[in-house]
Amino acid sequence: MDSGLLKTETLQTQLNQLALLLRWQASRLGIIGKIGLGLLVAAGIYFFSAVLPQESTLLKLKERADILQMQALSKQIPGETETAKQMSGDQALQAFYDFFPRIDSSPFWIRELVQLAKKQGVELSSSEYRLINENDARLARYEMILPVKGRYPQIRAFMADALETVPAMAISAIAIKRENVTAENLEARLEINLYLNK
């Protein structure tokens, strides 16, 4: 029993000496050293609590990507890539022009823009339209000037949706005006080009 008490007292003495040694070393570090030590401890905690668990997730995602890539390659028709590489310049140019909507589809695309404006809560008013059809060009350009009113997020969402819905469209100029600093609504003038295949 005395040996157990002696071991406990020896352990307590060693712990006290270690605590004194740590306090002395900490006082030698100074403020910058303590900050650095604190940052090292925080980085270690962050590594073990956040980074290390995500490493297994990352490995699983990489394995999943490899499996999906192999599945995509196995479903590909043999010789398909060779056919794409063997496309002549004229065929590639024709494929490019076929991407654009036909010239007689412009009312459909204008209707799409009006629906997108309603969806985003943007007010369209007195739009101007002009078809520019040059004789030697394979594409016609349908110029549209759209004055819109709404809040900034609404106008921005309308432009993003329009560019996504109508891929053959380009916004060539934007002019934004606000009546005063406190006004929520903006007036924007969008100059849009819709490229159409003749």
Helices and strands as residue ranges (DSSP letters): H 2-46, I 47-51, H 52-75, H 80-85, H 89-99, G 103-105, H 106-120, E 123-124, E 128-132, E 139-151, H 152-165, E 169-177, E 185-197
